Amino acid sequence: MRATNIASLACAAVLVVTLGGVPLAEAKIINTPHDFSPAPWSGGEICKPCHIPHNAKETVTAAPLWNHEVTNATYTVYSSPTMDAIPGQPGGISKLCLSCHDGTIAIDSFGGQTGSVFMSPTSFAYMGTDLANDHPISFVYDSSLASTDGELHDPTTTPSGLGGTIANDMLFNDRVECSSCHDVHVARGDGTCMACHFPNRDASLRKDNTGSALCLTCHDK
């Protein structure tokens, strides 16, 4: 009975877990830039570098069943006298992204092992710890900020283009994070075909940015 209950719970979890409002069943990672299964250190696994069904990191709540080491780096964040929001140190799901992309932790540091394969500083995806010239993250984006700023759409009423509102589909605890614009499970539909034919494959964008469409989802210009 216990095994049956556990299996049922696991199946239920797979059905209800979402990332930014997009069901994981609809967002395939196969053949995307985050499919590490061809790498010799992955053991041919697709999910394991980030997720694991047992003995996951209980302190990580921003993503389900987290398996990768998490960065403890301190960052230089974006600032501007014209910005009304207050960016903080990256947190939540952004910290999980930076655990590979800031170059302080090896990509293959997962499952309790210490890895040795680091993201190259010459890679377009390398962020480092100086985020001063990058779009701000980990700040609250709500109706109040939109009203104060005057050049942001109200996230609670503006369609995201992903099925719901900006707040529902693109914010995490009301905050802008890396995953507001980027989706590691990027290839929709058939993962094999869409890995090449989805127009934003390399940037893993949540939606097509032709004509700055992604930017203009939030920015009222």
Protein Blocks (a to p, Z undefined) as FASTA:
>chain_A
ZZmmmmmmmmmmmmmpcgehiafklmcfehpaklcklpmklnopaklmmgcfehpafkbm
kbghiabdcdfbdcdddddfkbmbdcdddehjllmmmmmmnopacfklgghiacfbdcdf
kbmklnbjblklgccehiacdfklmmmnopaccfklmcghlopafklmmpgehiacfklm
pcfblbghjfklmmmmpmklmnopabdcehhlmmmmmmcZZ
